[in-house]
Every structure is written in C-alpha cells, then in structure tokens.
Amino acid sequence: MKNIKIAKREITIEKFQFEYTYRGLIIGSPNQVINDKIISDYQNSLKKGNRKSIFHFTNNDYVSKDTLKPVIYSAFLESEPINDIENQYDGSWLVVSWFGDEQIEKSISEIITKGLAGLKYDKLAENFTF
C-alpha cells in the first residue's frame, strides 16, 4: 500500500479499515461497560492472525464523559526488524486501532499519521520471520 513515517521509522501500511464505534448499539446509551465491551470485542476480532494488536489510547478518545469518538480506525503496519543485531528477522509488524472523528476529506496517510502521533512503534511492534 503506502509508506508513512512514525518518528524516524519508515512504515508500510499493509491494510487500513474503519467502522463506527457504536454501530451495533441498539438499546441503551454509551457507558463505561459498553465501551469496554466494544474495545474488547474489536481487539479480539483483529487477533485472527499472528500480529500483535493494540489500541492507541489518547486523552482525546471521548467526545463526552461516556461517549467515545464515532469511528474506530485500524492500521496493519509493517516495517524493518527492530533491534535485529543478528539479522534473524524478516520484519516487524503491529496492528494499531484508535478512536477518531470521521475524516471524509483526508487521505488514509493523513488519518493514520495524525491518529498514530506519539505511537512508540519500536517498543510495541514485534519482529517476525516468514
């Protein structure tokens, strides 16, 4: 797909997806219990492969006390290996999800770069071999 830079690392966006945070909420109003379930269910849905999956939480995830931002974004990221002194890995990868507003007029690269500002890829990603 496309490459972006996070800190000084060149990262390839392998896949990008998004969905509405409260897409399945039929009754009730958002609250902490519902939010925790949404995060847990969404993160579990991303664990179908071998990639580590995390939420990149920030202080701006909520639009009000109990209501998360309307969209969950996810980026499947891949890069060169991390601290591979013995040259034994083929690369590193990480699936990162975060909450945000609808971004109709922004490119995927802009959405990801802004959404993942401050992400510590080198500390969170895992090395892999084929």
VMD Tcl script that builds the backbone (N, CA, C; Angstrom):
set m [mol new atoms 390]
animate dup $m
set s [atomselect $m all]
$s set {name element resname resid chain x y z} {
  {N N MET 1 A 0.853 -1.179 0.000}
  {CA C MET 1 A 0.000 0.000 0.000}
  {C C MET 1 A 0.894 1.235 0.000}
  {N N LYS 2 A 0.911 1.987 1.077}
  {CA C LYS 2 A 1.643 3.250 1.139}
  {C C LYS 2 A 2.546 3.251 2.363}
  {N N ASN 3 A 3.598 4.053 2.302}
  {CA C ASN 3 A 4.510 4.185 3.439}
  {C C ASN 3 A 4.270 5.507 4.155}
  {N N ILE 4 A 4.467 5.466 5.470}
  {CA C ILE 4 A 4.401 6.671 6.293}
  {C C ILE 4 A 5.615 6.661 7.210}
  {N N LYS 5 A 5.851 7.763 7.880}
  {CA C LYS 5 A 6.929 7.822 8.874}
  {C C LYS 5 A 6.311 8.049 10.245}
  {N N ILE 6 A 6.735 7.218 11.184}
  {CA C ILE 6 A 6.380 7.413 12.588}
  {C C ILE 6 A 7.705 7.533 13.306}
  {N N ALA 7 A 7.911 8.665 13.947}
  {CA C ALA 7 A 9.223 9.021 14.493}
  {C C ALA 7 A 10.182 9.004 13.309}
  {N N LYS 8 A 11.237 8.220 13.358}
  {CA C LYS 8 A 12.181 8.160 12.242}
  {C C LYS 8 A 12.024 6.880 11.436}
  {N N ARG 9 A 11.038 6.077 11.771}
  {CA C ARG 9 A 10.868 4.762 11.135}
  {C C ARG 9 A 9.935 4.845 9.928}
  {N N GLU 10 A 10.373 4.255 8.830}
  {CA C GLU 10 A 9.546 4.110 7.630}
  {C C GLU 10 A 8.656 2.892 7.830}
  {N N ILE 11 A 7.343 3.083 7.715}
  {CA C ILE 11 A 6.392 2.013 7.986}
  {C C ILE 11 A 5.448 1.860 6.800}
  {N N THR 12 A 5.209 0.609 6.414}
  {CA C THR 12 A 4.282 0.314 5.331}
  {C C THR 12 A 2.899 0.048 5.918}
  {N N ILE 13 A 1.898 0.657 5.328}
  {CA C ILE 13 A 0.509 0.404 5.703}
  {C C ILE 13 A 0.050 -0.788 4.867}
  {N N GLU 14 A -0.070 -1.940 5.481}
  {CA C GLU 14 A -0.477 -3.153 4.774}
  {C C GLU 14 A -1.990 -3.189 4.548}
  {N N LYS 15 A -2.724 -2.659 5.526}
  {CA C LYS 15 A -4.189 -2.677 5.456}
  {C C LYS 15 A -4.706 -1.560 6.333}
  {N N PHE 16 A -5.834 -0.983 5.939}
  {CA C PHE 16 A -6.469 0.070 6.720}
  {C C PHE 16 A -7.964 -0.196 6.712}
  {N N GLN 17 A -8.580 -0.087 7.884}
  {CA C GLN 17 A -10.029 -0.277 7.961}
  {C C GLN 17 A -10.610 0.626 9.040}
  {N N PHE 18 A -11.908 0.836 8.961}
  {CA C PHE 18 A -12.582 1.629 9.981}
  {C C PHE 18 A -14.034 1.213 10.056}
  {N N GLU 19 A -14.631 1.495 11.198}
  {CA C GLU 19 A -16.068 1.257 11.381}
  {C C GLU 19 A -16.576 2.184 12.473}
  {N N TYR 20 A -17.888 2.328 12.520}
  {CA C TYR 20 A -18.477 3.203 13.522}
  {C C TYR 20 A -18.403 2.546 14.901}
  {N N THR 21 A -18.024 3.314 15.876}
  {CA C THR 21 A -17.821 2.818 17.236}
  {C C THR 21 A -19.082 2.161 17.791}
  {N N TYR 22 A -20.224 2.785 17.616}
  {CA C TYR 22 A -21.469 2.271 18.204}
  {C C TYR 22 A -22.392 1.665 17.146}
  {N N ARG 23 A -21.844 1.062 16.120}
  {CA C ARG 23 A -22.602 0.515 15.010}
  {C C ARG 23 A -23.630 -0.528 15.429}
  {N N GLY 24 A -23.367 -1.298 16.469}
  {CA C GLY 24 A -24.288 -2.354 16.887}
  {C C GLY 24 A -25.098 -2.017 18.115}
  {N N LEU 25 A -25.008 -0.798 18.594}
  {CA C LEU 25 A -25.714 -0.410 19.813}
  {C C LEU 25 A -27.172 -0.110 19.472}
  {N N ILE 26 A -28.059 -1.021 19.870}
  {CA C ILE 26 A -29.475 -0.877 19.535}
  {C C ILE 26 A -30.243 -0.224 20.679}
  {N N ILE 27 A -29.966 -0.664 21.899}
  {CA C ILE 27 A -30.656 -0.083 23.051}
  {C C ILE 27 A -29.627 0.398 24.061}
  {N N GLY 28 A -30.027 1.377 24.820}
  {CA C GLY 28 A -29.144 1.912 25.840}
  {C C GLY 28 A -28.303 3.052 25.299}
  {N N SER 29 A -27.539 3.615 26.169}
  {CA C SER 29 A -26.645 4.715 25.821}
  {C C SER 29 A -25.221 4.300 26.134}
  {N N PRO 30 A -24.249 4.908 25.452}
  {CA C PRO 30 A -22.860 4.579 25.753}
  {C C PRO 30 A -22.538 4.784 27.232}
  {N N ASN 31 A -21.778 3.853 27.784}
  {CA C ASN 31 A -21.279 3.955 29.157}
  {C C ASN 31 A -19.979 3.155 29.234}
  {N N GLN 32 A -19.345 3.151 30.382}
  {CA C GLN 32 A -18.036 2.512 30.501}
  {C C GLN 32 A -18.093 1.012 30.220}
  {N N VAL 33 A -19.152 0.334 30.677}
  {CA C VAL 33 A -19.285 -1.107 30.451}
  {C C VAL 33 A -19.411 -1.398 28.954}
  {N N ILE 34 A -20.244 -0.637 28.278}
  {CA C ILE 34 A -20.415 -0.813 26.823}
  {C C ILE 34 A -19.111 -0.490 26.103}
  {N N ASN 35 A -18.449 0.585 26.496}
  {CA C ASN 35 A -17.188 0.966 25.856}
  {C C ASN 35 A -16.129 -0.112 26.018}
  {N N ASP 36 A -16.010 -0.664 27.222}
  {CA C ASP 36 A -15.042 -1.733 27.468}
  {C C ASP 36 A -15.336 -2.956 26.594}
  {N N LYS 37 A -16.618 -3.288 26.439}
  {CA C LYS 37 A -17.017 -4.434 25.602}
  {C C LYS 37 A -16.703 -4.167 24.139}
  {N N ILE 38 A -16.955 -2.963 23.668}
  {CA C ILE 38 A -16.644 -2.606 22.278}
  {C C ILE 38 A -15.148 -2.760 22.023}
  {N N ILE 39 A -14.336 -2.247 22.923}
  {CA C ILE 39 A -12.880 -2.320 22.762}
  {C C ILE 39 A -12.425 -3.779 22.785}
  {N N SER 40 A -12.911 -4.543 23.733}
  {CA C SER 40 A -12.529 -5.950 23.851}
  {C C SER 40 A -12.940 -6.749 22.612}
  {N N ASP 41 A -14.197 -6.610 22.191}
  {CA C ASP 41 A -14.687 -7.348 21.025}
  {C C ASP 41 A -13.929 -6.951 19.763}
  {N N TYR 42 A -13.667 -5.666 19.605}
  {CA C TYR 42 A -12.971 -5.205 18.407}
  {C C TYR 42 A -11.535 -5.729 18.390}
  {N N GLN 43 A -10.872 -5.641 19.516}
  {CA C GLN 43 A -9.490 -6.108 19.583}
  {C C GLN 43 A -9.423 -7.624 19.341}
  {N N ASN 44 A -10.357 -8.372 19.873}
  {CA C ASN 44 A -10.399 -9.820 19.635}
  {C C ASN 44 A -10.633 -10.136 18.161}
  {N N SER 45 A -11.406 -9.320 17.473}
  {CA C SER 45 A -11.659 -9.556 16.051}
  {C C SER 45 A -10.403 -9.381 15.207}
  {N N LEU 46 A -9.437 -8.620 15.694}
  {CA C LEU 46 A -8.198 -8.384 14.957}
  {C C LEU 46 A -7.131 -9.436 15.230}
  {N N LYS 47 A -7.359 -10.305 16.201}
  {CA C LYS 47 A -6.350 -11.287 16.603}
  {C C LYS 47 A -6.453 -12.590 15.827}
  {N N LYS 48 A -6.990 -12.555 14.639}
  {CA C LYS 48 A -7.127 -13.769 13.847}
  {C C LYS 48 A -5.803 -14.212 13.241}
  {N N GLY 49 A -4.873 -13.301 13.098}
  {CA C GLY 49 A -3.558 -13.640 12.570}
  {C C GLY 49 A -2.548 -13.702 13.687}
  {N N ASN 50 A -1.298 -13.651 13.334}
  {CA C ASN 50 A -0.233 -13.714 14.329}
  {C C ASN 50 A 0.217 -12.353 14.811}
  {N N ARG 51 A -0.353 -11.307 14.281}
  {CA C ARG 51 A 0.112 -9.969 14.623}
  {C C ARG 51 A -0.401 -9.503 15.975}
  {N N LYS 52 A 0.455 -8.806 16.686}
  {CA C LYS 52 A 0.066 -8.173 17.945}
  {C C LYS 52 A -0.909 -7.041 17.620}
  {N N SER 53 A -1.958 -6.926 18.417}
  {CA C SER 53 A -2.990 -5.912 18.192}
  {C C SER 53 A -3.158 -5.076 19.453}
  {N N ILE 54 A -3.112 -3.762 19.299}
  {CA C ILE 54 A -3.251 -2.865 20.453}
  {C C ILE 54 A -4.192 -1.720 20.115}
  {N N PHE 55 A -4.701 -1.058 21.156}
  {CA C PHE 55 A -5.395 0.217 20.992}
  {C C PHE 55 A -4.421 1.317 21.367}
  {N N HIS 56 A -4.357 2.337 20.563}
  {CA C HIS 56 A -3.534 3.514 20.846}
  {C C HIS 56 A -4.459 4.546 21.499}
  {N N PHE 57 A -4.511 4.520 22.826}
  {CA C PHE 57 A -5.401 5.416 23.565}
  {C C PHE 57 A -4.744 6.780 23.751}
  {N N THR 58 A -5.569 7.816 23.706}
  {CA C THR 58 A -5.103 9.178 23.953}
  {C C THR 58 A -6.087 9.873 24.886}
  {N N ASN 59 A -5.782 11.075 25.276}
  {CA C ASN 59 A -6.693 11.872 26.106}
  {C C ASN 59 A -7.882 12.393 25.313}
  {N N ASN 60 A -7.866 12.217 23.997}
  {CA C ASN 60 A -8.926 12.756 23.132}
  {C C ASN 60 A -9.861 11.679 22.592}
  {N N ASP 61 A -9.950 10.528 23.235}
  {CA C ASP 61 A -10.772 9.436 22.728}
  {C C ASP 61 A -12.272 9.641 22.946}
  {N N TYR 62 A -12.626 10.502 23.883}
  {CA C TYR 62 A -14.042 10.705 24.233}
  {C C TYR 62 A -14.552 12.059 23.743}
  {N N VAL 63 A -15.827 12.070 23.300}
  {CA C VAL 63 A -16.471 13.336 22.952}
  {C C VAL 63 A -17.264 13.866 24.139}
  {N N SER 64 A -17.595 12.972 25.081}
  {CA C SER 64 A -18.213 13.364 26.347}
  {C C SER 64 A -17.804 12.315 27.385}
  {N N LYS 65 A -18.295 12.438 28.592}
  {CA C LYS 65 A -17.859 11.568 29.686}
  {C C LYS 65 A -17.951 10.081 29.334}
  {N N ASP 66 A -19.045 9.655 28.713}
  {CA C ASP 66 A -19.262 8.232 28.431}
  {C C ASP 66 A -19.275 7.872 26.946}
  {N N THR 67 A -19.078 8.827 26.083}
  {CA C THR 67 A -19.200 8.574 24.645}
  {C C THR 67 A -17.853 8.698 23.941}
  {N N LEU 68 A -17.433 7.578 23.359}
  {CA C LEU 68 A -16.194 7.560 22.584}
  {C C LEU 68 A -16.384 8.271 21.254}
  {N N LYS 69 A -15.298 8.648 20.622}
  {CA C LYS 69 A -15.373 9.253 19.288}
  {C C LYS 69 A -16.052 8.266 18.347}
  {N N PRO 70 A -16.658 8.759 17.272}
  {CA C PRO 70 A -17.560 7.938 16.470}
  {C C PRO 70 A -16.937 6.854 15.590}
  {N N VAL 71 A -15.630 6.880 15.376}
  {CA C VAL 71 A -15.032 5.921 14.447}
  {C C VAL 71 A -13.854 5.199 15.109}
  {N N ILE 72 A -13.768 3.890 14.861}
  {CA C ILE 72 A -12.590 3.112 15.243}
  {C C ILE 72 A -11.784 2.880 13.969}
  {N N TYR 73 A -10.562 3.358 13.958}
  {CA C TYR 73 A -9.656 3.149 12.831}
  {C C TYR 73 A -8.674 2.041 13.196}
  {N N SER 74 A -8.246 1.277 12.216}
  {CA C SER 74 A -7.212 0.265 12.425}
  {C C SER 74 A -6.252 0.274 11.256}
  {N N ALA 75 A -4.966 0.202 11.586}
  {CA C ALA 75 A -3.921 0.148 10.565}
  {C C ALA 75 A -3.054 -1.077 10.837}
  {N N PHE 76 A -2.835 -1.867 9.807}
  {CA C PHE 76 A -1.955 -3.024 9.873}
  {C C PHE 76 A -0.605 -2.548 9.350}
  {N N LEU 77 A 0.366 -2.453 10.248}
  {CA C LEU 77 A 1.643 -1.823 9.943}
  {C C LEU 77 A 2.764 -2.855 9.853}
  {N N GLU 78 A 3.725 -2.573 8.972}
  {CA C GLU 78 A 4.887 -3.442 8.823}
  {C C GLU 78 A 6.108 -2.584 8.550}
  {N N SER 79 A 7.255 -3.014 9.072}
  {CA C SER 79 A 8.484 -2.253 8.891}
  {C C SER 79 A 9.689 -3.186 8.977}
  {N N GLU 80 A 10.860 -2.588 8.926}
  {CA C GLU 80 A 12.100 -3.336 9.097}
  {C C GLU 80 A 12.139 -3.905 10.514}
  {N N PRO 81 A 12.924 -4.952 10.750}
  {CA C PRO 81 A 13.027 -5.522 12.097}
  {C C PRO 81 A 13.515 -4.488 13.120}
  {N N ILE 82 A 13.159 -4.744 14.360}
  {CA C ILE 82 A 13.555 -3.874 15.465}
  {C C ILE 82 A 14.730 -4.520 16.202}
  {N N ASN 83 A 15.797 -3.753 16.366}
  {CA C ASN 83 A 16.974 -4.220 17.121}
  {C C ASN 83 A 17.404 -5.630 16.717}
  {N N ASP 84 A 17.510 -5.862 15.433}
  {CA C ASP 84 A 17.852 -7.185 14.902}
  {C C ASP 84 A 19.357 -7.276 14.651}
  {N N ILE 85 A 20.129 -7.332 15.721}
  {CA C ILE 85 A 21.588 -7.329 15.641}
  {C C ILE 85 A 22.110 -8.554 14.887}
  {N N GLU 86 A 21.468 -9.697 15.072}
  {CA C GLU 86 A 21.918 -10.934 14.439}
  {C C GLU 86 A 21.282 -11.178 13.073}
  {N N ASN 87 A 20.492 -10.238 12.603}
  {CA C ASN 87 A 19.861 -10.317 11.284}
  {C C ASN 87 A 19.057 -11.617 11.106}
  {N N GLN 88 A 18.222 -11.913 12.091}
  {CA C GLN 88 A 17.452 -13.153 12.056}
  {C C GLN 88 A 15.974 -12.966 11.723}
  {N N TYR 89 A 15.513 -11.720 11.625}
  {CA C TYR 89 A 14.096 -11.460 11.360}
  {C C TYR 89 A 13.889 -10.865 9.976}
  {N N ASP 90 A 12.664 -11.074 9.463}
  {CA C ASP 90 A 12.314 -10.536 8.149}
  {C C ASP 90 A 11.666 -9.157 8.237}
  {N N GLY 91 A 11.142 -8.809 9.386}
  {CA C GLY 91 A 10.496 -7.514 9.558}
  {C C GLY 91 A 9.848 -7.414 10.926}
  {N N SER 92 A 9.091 -6.351 11.112}
  {CA C SER 92 A 8.315 -6.158 12.338}
  {C C SER 92 A 6.908 -5.749 11.937}
  {N N TRP 93 A 5.959 -6.016 12.809}
  {CA C TRP 93 A 4.566 -5.662 12.492}
  {C C TRP 93 A 3.760 -5.382 13.742}
  {N N LEU 94 A 2.634 -4.713 13.508}
  {CA C LEU 94 A 1.751 -4.318 14.592}
  {C C LEU 94 A 0.426 -3.872 14.000}
  {N N VAL 95 A -0.670 -4.257 14.641}
  {CA C VAL 95 A -1.987 -3.750 14.274}
  {C C VAL 95 A -2.370 -2.735 15.347}
  {N N VAL 96 A -2.660 -1.516 14.927}
  {CA C VAL 96 A -2.985 -0.454 15.874}
  {C C VAL 96 A -4.382 0.079 15.574}
  {N N SER 97 A -5.196 0.188 16.613}
  {CA C SER 97 A -6.539 0.764 16.499}
  {C C SER 97 A -6.611 2.005 17.370}
  {N N TRP 98 A -7.453 2.956 16.952}
  {CA C TRP 98 A -7.631 4.172 17.726}
  {C C TRP 98 A -8.992 4.775 17.397}
  {N N PHE 99 A -9.444 5.656 18.281}
  {CA C PHE 99 A -10.726 6.332 18.090}
  {C C PHE 99 A -10.494 7.688 17.448}
  {N N GLY 100 A -11.410 8.065 16.585}
  {CA C GLY 100 A -11.286 9.363 15.937}
  {C C GLY 100 A -12.614 9.846 15.390}
  {N N ASP 101 A -12.562 11.018 14.818}
  {CA C ASP 101 A -13.727 11.597 14.146}
  {C C ASP 101 A -13.755 11.115 12.701}
  {N N GLU 102 A -14.886 11.296 12.040}
  {CA C GLU 102 A -14.942 10.985 10.614}
  {C C GLU 102 A -13.991 11.922 9.873}
  {N N GLN 103 A -13.282 11.379 8.922}
  {CA C GLN 103 A -12.261 12.143 8.200}
  {C C GLN 103 A -12.513 12.045 6.696}
  {N N ILE 104 A -13.638 12.488 6.235}
  {CA C ILE 104 A -14.056 12.319 4.848}
  {C C ILE 104 A -13.103 12.988 3.865}
  {N N GLU 105 A -12.535 14.106 4.229}
  {CA C GLU 105 A -11.727 14.866 3.285}
  {C C GLU 105 A -10.224 14.600 3.408}
  {N N LYS 106 A -9.812 13.715 4.301}
  {CA C LYS 106 A -8.388 13.438 4.485}
  {C C LYS 106 A -7.998 12.136 3.801}
  {N N SER 107 A -6.733 12.046 3.418}
  {CA C SER 107 A -6.221 10.810 2.822}
  {C C SER 107 A -5.979 9.784 3.926}
  {N N ILE 108 A -5.830 8.526 3.540}
  {CA C ILE 108 A -5.543 7.473 4.505}
  {C C ILE 108 A -4.241 7.777 5.233}
  {N N SER 109 A -3.231 8.217 4.498}
  {CA C SER 109 A -1.943 8.548 5.126}
  {C C SER 109 A -2.102 9.636 6.175}
  {N N GLU 110 A -2.896 10.652 5.874}
  {CA C GLU 110 A -3.113 11.739 6.838}
  {C C GLU 110 A -3.843 11.246 8.076}
  {N N ILE 111 A -4.855 10.405 7.879}
  {CA C ILE 111 A -5.619 9.868 9.007}
  {C C ILE 111 A -4.701 9.053 9.922}
  {N N ILE 112 A -3.894 8.195 9.321}
  {CA C ILE 112 A -3.008 7.332 10.109}
  {C C ILE 112 A -1.915 8.140 10.792}
  {N N THR 113 A -1.285 9.045 10.072}
  {CA C THR 113 A -0.206 9.845 10.648}
  {C C THR 113 A -0.702 10.651 11.837}
  {N N LYS 114 A -1.874 11.263 11.715}
  {CA C LYS 114 A -2.432 12.036 12.828}
  {C C LYS 114 A -2.886 11.117 13.962}
  {N N GLY 115 A -3.556 10.022 13.622}
  {CA C GLY 115 A -4.084 9.108 14.642}
  {C C GLY 115 A -3.008 8.405 15.436}
  {N N LEU 116 A -1.846 8.200 14.822}
  {CA C LEU 116 A -0.780 7.470 15.496}
  {C C LEU 116 A 0.350 8.366 15.979}
  {N N ALA 117 A 0.087 9.659 16.017}
  {CA C ALA 117 A 1.093 10.579 16.554}
  {C C ALA 117 A 1.424 10.160 17.987}
  {N N GLY 118 A 2.688 10.047 18.269}
  {CA C GLY 118 A 3.124 9.661 19.608}
  {C C GLY 118 A 3.231 8.161 19.824}
  {N N LEU 119 A 2.845 7.359 18.838}
  {CA C LEU 119 A 2.942 5.909 18.974}
  {C C LEU 119 A 4.411 5.491 19.049}
  {N N LYS 120 A 4.738 4.621 19.967}
  {CA C LYS 120 A 6.102 4.103 20.141}
  {C C LYS 120 A 6.213 2.758 19.425}
  {N N TYR 121 A 6.281 2.800 18.095}
  {CA C TYR 121 A 6.298 1.581 17.284}
  {C C TYR 121 A 7.405 0.632 17.728}
  {N N ASP 122 A 8.611 1.134 17.920}
  {CA C ASP 122 A 9.741 0.275 18.262}
  {C C ASP 122 A 9.556 -0.442 19.593}
  {N N LYS 123 A 8.777 0.111 20.485}
  {CA C LYS 123 A 8.536 -0.529 21.780}
  {C C LYS 123 A 7.356 -1.497 21.737}
  {N N LEU 124 A 6.442 -1.306 20.778}
  {CA C LEU 124 A 5.212 -2.080 20.750}
  {C C LEU 124 A 5.180 -3.191 19.694}
  {N N ALA 125 A 5.816 -2.966 18.567}
  {CA C ALA 125 A 5.768 -3.934 17.469}
  {C C ALA 125 A 6.573 -5.182 17.805}
  {N N GLU 126 A 6.296 -6.248 17.083}
  {CA C GLU 126 A 7.020 -7.497 17.258}
  {C C GLU 126 A 7.706 -7.881 15.955}
  {N N ASN 127 A 8.882 -8.465 16.079}
  {CA C ASN 127 A 9.600 -8.974 14.910}
  {C C ASN 127 A 8.961 -10.281 14.442}
  {N N PHE 128 A 9.113 -10.572 13.157}
  {CA C PHE 128 A 8.588 -11.820 12.612}
  {C C PHE 128 A 9.573 -12.410 11.613}
  {N N THR 129 A 9.410 -13.707 11.370}
  {CA C THR 129 A 10.119 -14.402 10.291}
  {C C THR 129 A 9.081 -15.120 9.450}
  {N N PHE 130 A 9.358 -15.259 8.186}
  {CA C PHE 130 A 8.423 -15.976 7.292}
  {C C PHE 130 A 8.586 -17.460 7.425}
}
mol reanalyze $m
mol bondsrecalc $m
mol representation Tube
mol addrep $m
